[in-house]
């Protein structure tokens, strides 16, 4: 993983970016946490890119792209994922 920046959900204008390389045989995970087809592949290799940006306090925009190849079938899968997340707390300061 290569990464830069620090996205803080409480500080508008902060961001983070990353680039990752994956080589994960199916025996290394039970259920993968990444978005897309990773759970349905017989192990995978490839790369992922991501970007997160704090729009305003507690509002974060995230974008991800993964380009993965199934280790058994050699089929490729591309995933583009975007989200807007609102962070809240259930207590008073």
MARVEXKOL-725917 format. One record per residue (C-alpha): x, y, z. Coordinates in steps of 0.02 Angstrom, whole numbers. Example, Ala and Ser with C-alpha at 12.3 -4.5 7.8 and 13.67 -1.06 7.14 Angstrom:
// MARVEXKOL-725917
SITE:615:-225:390
SITE:684:-53:357
***
This chain:
// MARVEXKOL-725917
SITE:0:0:0
SITE:56:175:-43
SITE:-44:315:35
SITE:-39:503:57
SITE:-138:625:161
SITE:-251:605:309
SITE:-439:617:290
SITE:-514:681:453
SITE:-705:680:452
SITE:-706:830:570
SITE:-590:941:464
SITE:-661:1005:298
SITE:-540:998:152
SITE:-435:852:216
SITE:-408:705:100
SITE:-318:541:77
SITE:-268:440:-76
SITE:-202:262:-90
SITE:-139:135:-214
SITE:-137:-50:-166
SITE:-74:-209:-246
SITE:-164:-371:-200
SITE:-111:-552:-216
SITE:-229:-651:-105
SITE:-261:-837:-130
SITE:-436:-890:-75
SITE:-362:-977:78
SITE:-308:-808:151
SITE:-484:-743:186
SITE:-657:-807:231
SITE:-757:-655:175
SITE:-664:-507:102
SITE:-713:-333:160
SITE:-683:-242:-4
SITE:-828:-187:-115
SITE:-860:-285:-274
SITE:-829:-466:-326
SITE:-682:-515:-214
SITE:-791:-634:-111
SITE:-843:-728:-268
SITE:-669:-753:-340
SITE:-557:-904:-306
SITE:-421:-789:-242
SITE:-368:-634:-335
SITE:-227:-519:-385
SITE:-229:-342:-452
SITE:-230:-163:-394
SITE:-344:-38:-310
SITE:-348:151:-305
SITE:-445:259:-184
SITE:-481:439:-136
SITE:-574:514:13
SITE:-614:698:40
SITE:-702:785:185
SITE:-834:897:106
SITE:-884:979:270
SITE:-881:927:452
SITE:-939:745:465
SITE:-973:726:275
SITE:-845:622:178
SITE:-844:580:-8
SITE:-752:419:-54
SITE:-711:342:-223
SITE:-629:172:-256
SITE:-574:77:-410
SITE:-516:-105:-408
SITE:-448:-205:-556
SITE:-435:-387:-503
SITE:-397:-554:-589
SITE:-466:-719:-524
SITE:-319:-834:-483
SITE:-410:-992:-541
SITE:-510:-937:-695
SITE:-400:-787:-744
SITE:-559:-685:-774
SITE:-547:-499:-738
SITE:-664:-394:-632
SITE:-671:-206:-620
SITE:-762:-118:-479
SITE:-797:68:-463
SITE:-872:117:-295
SITE:-924:286:-229
SITE:-1002:339:-65
SITE:-1048:491:36
SITE:-1040:456:223
SITE:-1108:558:367
SITE:-1024:528:536
SITE:-1122:560:695
SITE:-1102:527:879
SITE:-1234:467:1000
SITE:-1169:562:1150
SITE:-1147:742:1205
SITE:-978:825:1231
***
